[in-house]
Amino acid sequence: MVPSTTNVKSPSNPVAEEADSPDLVKSGHNSIQQEESSDGPSAIDDNSWSIEKARDLYGVGRWGAGYFDIDSDGNVAVNVPTESGPRSISMMDVIDGLHQRDLHMPVMLRIENLIEDRVRRLNMSFQHAIKEANYQGSFRTVFPIKVNQQHHVVDSIGRSGRPFGHGMEAGSKAELLVAMISVPSLESLIVCNGYKDEEFIDLGLQACRLGYKCFFVLETQDELELIIRRSRHFDVKPCIGARVKLATKVEGHWAGDSGDRSLFGLTTVELITAVDTLKSAGMIDCFQMLHFHLGSQVTNIRNIRDGLKEACRFYIGLIEDGAPLGYLDLGGGLAVDYTGTASTESHSRNYDLDEYCFDVVETIMNSMDAQNVPHPMIVTESGRWTVAPMSVLMFNVLAVTNFDPEPVPETLPENCSEGVANLFRALQNVRLKRLQENYNDAIYYRDQLRDSFRAGRITLRERALGENLYLAIVNRINSMLPQLQRVPAELESLSHSLSNIYYGNFSVFQSLPDAWAIDQVFPVMPLHRHAQKPTRKSIIADLTCDCDGKLDRFSSPSGEVVRTLDLHAFSKEQPYYLGVFLVGAYQETLGDLHNLFGDNNVASIRVTGDGTVEFVEEVPGDTIADVLSYVEYEPHSLLTRFRAMAEEAVRQKKITVEARRQMVQLFRDSLQGFTYFEE
């Protein structure tokens, strides 16, 4: 259940006191600063606030990659490349266009121009690095379909990648079928990773027969015998690669994809065994690709160089052992800077695209030249980097719960309990130089009050009055903490414990599963109202009634991950929209049906050269009937059973025939309704 909106009240005026503990108090602050109410002043009233400060607060200039910004009206804008140059559009204009088309929140917005730009930039950057270094090989990239399997996304990548021979990577039979019909030309590569059964291999061999360069990358020794046998059955010469386990370890969350204990690939011993097997079968000429993968988000460029140097030594060793390799597949790893900190922490990176491309080209070239080995074709699988920026999850706020006190009376009622009186006196005695002591007193007296209530010594109303006094005390303490040079450790989390809860019309588990499963930090910010100063420290809860259904990890201007996000005051009379950015990789694929919330609405837009927004695809979200069918309920049977239940109620004279008709109609309409909150 989503609680109704609570009117936010300012705490009673704190007792101002000149600080007499200069070692604890920041200089220049001689009086206690009032905390702004939720109806805090806008930028018009607060000369210290500006749109530039909003940019810095939410970091849009750091993680936005030049695509996202805040316009002069205070709305988030997306800057997109078009055939006639860059164009900027307001996200609020996009939301208006969605509403006009009866597509309501939550919406996963895909921006086609950004897919095309990422594909172009990746290929052009490698081509530039190859030309500058006088590298004698070439470059091809493949898109790992698992990163975003949506039909429209894969089609957009194939279409925009046609001039570059952009290929596809498949890790399952279903993905291979998609790859076979999605690669734009015979110049494109199809790379088959993952464990492969006979049908998987047979499908890939048919692609070879059609003229495609389809590589089977060995993950286990058992696969090789099957590939040899099935290729002889079809009389097709296969393209074979091998994934090698490197000793190089990487930093961050995805470290498990690297090192000796990585889940996939061949050990050195198994690699040599595969070479000998191919020689014995007279098929060593089929061994053309060496593949490795350090992880999908490698944050430190040094890890990439170290891993690539080791892989090059494997490549050279295989050449010396008679394998006619020509392709070196680096896998994924090109990271996305989700926090904009340009660092080696798990959600960032300490390099840019051009540095990545130059380091890759230079490392391979130097390694090969030292042994007079021809430069291989460089292959990458940079799926995360390619599609992350293109998608924005947009949703509206439904309600807010806050932890502000109601106005405190000037005097207490007669005959009030000792516990309430103690809290009242504690509120009057809050002093800047004794905040830790004041906090301890508040906790002590509050716990005494609760013990008295449990023992039946005070009434419910007395407890409510005491709890409100406690809230007034801790809010007053929290408002004074910025004046301290050193905040006591126990009070550092006070701001988080008093933060507002904004209820968003979305499901974390369906739309942002990585935020729940692996603590992924995504950029989150309001889509409008940036001309106003945000005054509410907040976390964001979804609709799932699950304690994990929340967003409470955000990037801060300092680069640290913080537990609250600054948001604007909420009013039911004014819609409030939030956006979660850089969610194009994995999130749509990994989402689940927690609480039977299905897919949200999806819209794909394209911005033309004259700045017009074209809505090229609209995909309505799942109905209740859809999600029930996913978990093996038959919607028609449910309706039939409910109709019978209602008819039995008529026979027992519990309801009228007209009431039955209305109930059945509501049940039928609900089956076709949206799983999310509807206005």
C-alpha positions, 0 to 999 in steps of 0.5 A, spaced: 500 500 500 502 507 498 501 511 504 497 518 502 501 524 502 503 527 509 503 535 509 510 537 511 511 541 517 516 545 519 519 544 526 518 549 531 524 554 532 530 552 535 533 555 540 539 559 537 545 560 541 552 562 540 557 557 539 562 556 545 566 550 542 570 553 536 573 546 535 567 543 534 563 548 530 564 551 523 566 558 523 562 564 520 556 560 523 553 564 529 546 562 529 542 556 527 540 555 520 532 554 519 531 548 515 527 549 509 520 547 509 517 542 503 514 548 500 521 551 500 523 557 496 524 557 489 530 559 485 527 566 484 527 567 492 533 564 493 539 567 489 544 562 491 541 557 487 542 556 479 541 551 474 548 550 474 548 548 481 543 543 479 547 540 474 553 540 479 548 537 484 545 531 480 552 530 476 549 531 469 555 534 466 559 528 468 555 522 467 551 525 461 556 524 456 554 530 452 547 527 451 544 530 457 543 537 460 538 541 463 535 547 459 534 554 461 527 552 463 530 547 468 528 541 464 532 535 463 534 535 455 537 530 451 542 533 446 542 528 440 546 528 433 542 528 427 544 528 419 543 536 420 547 537 426 546 536 434 539 538 436 536 539 443 529 536 446 526 537 452 524 531 456 518 534 458 516 535 451 517 528 450 512 526 456 507 531 453 507 527 446 507 520 450 500 523 454 497 525 447 498 518 445 495 515 451 502 512 453 502 513 461 508 512 466 512 508 467 515 509 460 522 506 458 524 511 453 529 509 447 532 514 443 534 511 437 539 517 435 544 515 441 544 508 439 546 510 432 551 515 435 554 510 439 555 505 434 558 510 429 563 513 435 566 506 437 567 504 430 570 511 428 575 511 434 578 505 432 579 506 425 582 513 427 587 509 432 589 504 427 590 509 422 594 513 427 598 507 429 599 505 422 596 498 425 596 493 419 590 489 421 582 492 421 577 492 426 570 489 427 565 489 433 559 485 435 553 486 439 552 481 445 545 480 444 544 478 451 545 486 453 539 488 450 535 483 446 529 487 444 527 487 437 527 494 436 534 495 439 537 489 435 535 492 429 537 499 430 544 496 431 544 492 425 541 498 421 546 503 424 552 498 423 551 496 416 557 501 414 562 498 419 560 491 418 557 491 425 556 483 427 552 480 433 554 475 439 550 470 441 550 466 447 544 461 446 540 458 440 535 463 440 540 469 440 543 465 434 537 465 430 536 473 432 543 474 430 543 470 423 537 474 421 540 481 424 547 481 421 547 487 416 552 483 411 557 478 409 562 482 412 559 482 419 561 477 424 557 472 428 561 470 434 557 464 438 559 464 445 557 459 451 555 452 452 553 449 445 549 443 444 548 439 437 542 443 435 546 450 436 552 448 432 548 445 426 545 452 426 551 456 426 554 451 420 548 453 416 550 460 417 557 458 414 554 455 408 550 461 407 557 465 407 557 468 414 563 468 418 560 464 424 565 463 429 564 457 434 568 459 441 570 453 445 568 454 452 569 446 454 573 441 451 567 437 449 565 442 444 570 441 440 569 433 438 562 435 437 564 441 432 568 436 428 563 431 428 557 435 425 562 439 420 564 433 417 556 431 417 554 437 413 561 437 409 562 445 412 569 447 414 567 451 421 570 457 423 573 455 430 575 460 436 577 459 443 576 462 449 582 462 454 582 463 462 587 469 463 591 470 470 590 477 469 585 479 475 581 486 474 578 490 479 571 492 481 564 488 482 565 484 475 572 481 478 569 474 478 569 474 470 577 474 470 583 470 473 584 463 474 577 462 477 573 465 471 567 461 470 568 460 462 574 458 457 579 453 457 585 453 461 592 453 458 593 445 458 586 445 455 588 450 450 594 445 448 589 439 448 585 443 443 590 445 438 593 437 438 585 435 437 585 439 431 591 437 428 589 430 429 583 431 425 586 435 420 582 441 421 588 446 425 586 451 419 579 452 422 582 455 428 582 462 427 580 466 433 583 467 440 578 470 445 578 472 452 573 476 457 575 480 463 568 483 465 563 487 462 565 493 466 573 494 467 574 500 470 581 501 470 585 502 463 591 498 466 587 492 467 585 492 460 592 493 458 595 487 462 590 483 460 591 484 453 598 483 453 597 476 456 592 475 451 597 477 446 602 472 449 597 466 448 596 469 441 603 469 439 604 462 442 598 459 438 601 462 432 608 459 433 604 452 435 601 452 428 594 455 429 593 460 423 590 465 427 587 472 424 582 474 429 583 477 437 577 478 440 577 482 447 570 481 449 567 486 453 570 491 458 569 498 455 566 501 461 560 506 462 561 512 467 555 511 471 557 516 476 561 521 472 567 521 477 572 518 472 575 513 477 576 506 478 570 505 483 565 500 480 560 504 477 565 509 473 572 508 469 578 512 469 579 512 461 575 515 455 573 511 448 579 514 445 584 512 450 581 505 450 582 504 442 589 507 442 591 503 448 588 496 445 591 498 438 598 500 441 598 494 446 597 489 440 601 492 435 607 492 440 606 485 442 606 482 435 611 486 432 616 484 437 615 477 434 614 479 427 607 476 427 602 479 423 597 484 426 590 480 427 583 483 426 581 486 433 574 484 435 570 487 441 564 486 444 562 492 447 555 491 449 554 495 455 558 501 452 554 501 446 546 501 449 547 504 456 545 511 454 540 510 449 534 508 455 531 512 460 526 510 465 521 515 466 516 515 472 511 519 476 511 520 484 505 518 487 505 520 494 511 522 499 512 520 507 516 524 511 518 524 518 517 532 520 514 533 526 507 536 527 507 543 530 509 543 538 505 546 543 507 552 547 505 548 553 503 541 555 496 539 557 495 538 564 497 532 568 501 529 562 506 523 563 513 524 566 515 521 559 512 527 555 514 532 560 522 529 559 521 530 552 518 537 552 524 539 556 529 535 552 527 539 546 527 546 549 535 544 551 537 542 544 544 546 544 549 546 538 555 544 543 551 538 546 548 535 540 550 528 542 548 529 549 541 532 546 540 526 541 542 521 547 537 524 551 532 524 546 533 516 545 533 515 552 526 518 554 523 516 547 524 509 549 522 510 556 515 513 553 514 506 549 515 502 555 510 506 559 505 505 553 507 497 553 505 497 560 499 501 559 501 507 564 500 512 558 494 513 553 495 512 545 494 520 545 500 521 550 504 516 546 503 520 539 505 527 543 511 524 545 513 521 539 512 528 535 516 531 541 522 526 539 521 528 532 522 535 533 528 534 537 532 529 532 530 534 526 532 540 530 539 536 531 539 534 524 538 541 522 544 544 526 549 538 524 552 542 518 555 547 523 559 542 526 566 541 524 566 534 526 560 530 526 559 525 531 559 518 528 552 516 531 549 522 528 552 521 521 546 517 519 541 521 522 539 525 515 538 518 512 534 516 518 529 522 517 529 522 509 523 522 506 520 516 502 518 518 495 513 513 492 514 512 484 510 509 479 515 503 477 518 496 480 525 496 481 525 488 480 522 489 473 525 495 470 532 496 474 534 489 477 541 491 477 540 496 483 537 491 487 541 485 485 548 488 485 547 495 488 548 498 481 548 505 482 544 509 476 544 516 475 537 519 478 534 526 477 528 530 477 526 531 469 524 538 471 523 544 476 531 545 476 530 552 477 527 551 484 532 549 489 530 541 491 530 541 499 528 534 501 533 529 502 529 523 500 529 515 498 525 512 492 520 506 494 517 503 488 510 499 488 512 492 490 511 493 498 518 489 498 523 492 503 528 491 497 524 495 492 527 502 493 533 506 490 537 509 496 544 509 493 546 515 489 552 518 486 554 525 489 558 531 487 564 528 491 563 522 487 561 518 493 555 514 494 550 517 498 544 514 501 539 520 499 537 524 493 535 531 493 528 532 491 523 538 490 517 538 495 511 534 492 504 536 491 498 532 488 496 538 484 503 538 480 505 532 477 513 530 479 517 526 474 523 522 475 528 519 470 533 513 471 539 514 466 544 509 462 539 503 463 539 501 456 544 495 458 541 488 461 535 492 465 530 490 460 532 483 459 533 481 467 527 484 469 522 479 473 515 479 475 515 481 482 508 482 485 506 481 478 508 488 475 509 487 468 513 490 463 512 498 463 510 502 457 516 503 452 517 508 447 522 509 441 523 516 439 528 519 433 529 526 433 530 529 425 534 534 423 529 540 424 528 538 431 522 534 430 521 528 435 518 522 431 515 517 435 517 511 431 515 505 436 510 505 442 509 498 445 504 498 451 506 495 457 503 488 460 496 487 462 494 484 468 492 478 463 499 478 460 502 477 467 497 472 469 499 468 463 506 468 464 505 464 471 500 459 468 494 462 469 488 462 464 485 469 464 478 466 461 478 461 466 479 466 472 473 470 469 469 464 468 470 462 476 469 469 478 462 469 474 460 463 478 462 466 484 458 472 483 452 468 481 452 464 487 452 470 491 446 472 487 443 465 489 444 467 496 441 474 496 448 477 498 448 481 492 443 483 486 443 481 479 445 488 477 451 488 482 453 482 479 453 485 472 458 491 475 462 486 479 464 481 473 465 487 468 470 490 473 473 483 473 473 483 466 476 490 465 481 489 470 484 483 466 485 488 460 488 493 465 495 496 466 499 493 472 502 499 474 498 505 477 493 508 473 490 515 474 
